[in-house]
């Protein structure tokens, strides 16, 4: 089944988050230190991804245009509202900002990168799920660690992960026919770089170094593909 790898990935995130939630009652001083440690680690991960960039101008324009679109759509505002709504069912603190923070953080980490796209394409085209199985192990452990401090919001990331990877797997044949391999390879690299910048921002926010409406930068991940298509048309 073409969705096997994606479904296993989703189950791994749910399982990892569930295990992590058992450790949410640890003392606040432990949580603070763990959160800062996660923040530092996330910055390193983001830098590794961002440094893959080949077209710095496209990366910069993607962030700028994506930020404008995100601010116009008020993505952060509506995600926070969603977090408050979810919080009424699972938390005594309706304004628990960790729900939206956990959702955004986990979604970016699990969705951005080559493994999500390549793994989903392999599953859709050849029924080969090894890449997504490996990703599932990594995502499961990551979800467990994130959930210890960011809580239930981490589990909500399973929704965009399954939709994103599942869509790629189901449309894999069409994608291969329409999008040249050369363009897809460049797109994966540049999208990974843009995602790396956003992940660095997550780490800096966790360390209280910057305050930024991070969700409003999410359209950058789509904009980069549009800009690359325009660039290749005129290059």
C-alpha positions, 0 to 999 in steps of 0.5 A: 500500500502506498500509504504504509510508510506515511501511516507508520510515520504518523503512528510513530509520532503519536506513540513518541508524543504519548510516551513524552507526555508521561514526563510533563510533570517533572519539576519546572527547573528540569523542563526549563533546562531541557527546553533550552537544550532542545532549543540549542539542538534545534538551532544546530539542525536548522543551520545544517539544513540552511547551509545547503542553500544554493540560491541565497537570493531566492531564500531571502525573497522566499522568507520576505514574500512568505512573511507578507503572505503570512501576516496578511492571512494572520496564520499565527493568530488563527493557530493560536486560536486553534491551540486555545480551542484544543486547550479547552479539552485537554488543559485547565489553562485555556491560554496554554501557548505550548499547544500552538508552539508544540504544533508549529515546532514539531510540524516544521521539524517533521515536514521540512527536509528531503526524507519526507519528500523522497520517502513519500515518492519512493512509497508512491512510485515503488512501494519502497517505504524504507526511507519513511520507516527510518524517518518514523524512528527519528520522528518518534524519538524527536516527538517524545523529547519535544512532548516532555516540554511542549506537551500535546501540541506535538501530537497535532503535528501528525495531521499535516505530516500525514496529509503532506506525505500522503498527498505526495505518495498518492500523487507520486506518478503525476509528480514524476510525470509533470515535474522534471527530476532536475527541478525536483532535486533543486526544489528539495534542496532550496525548500530544505534551506528555507525550512532550516531558517525557520527551524533556527528561528524556532530554536532562537525563540525557545532560548528567548533570544527573539520574539517572532510570529513564526507561523506567519513565515510558513508560506515561505515553504510554498513561495520558494517553489514558485520563485524557483520555477520563475528563475528556471524559466528565465535562466 
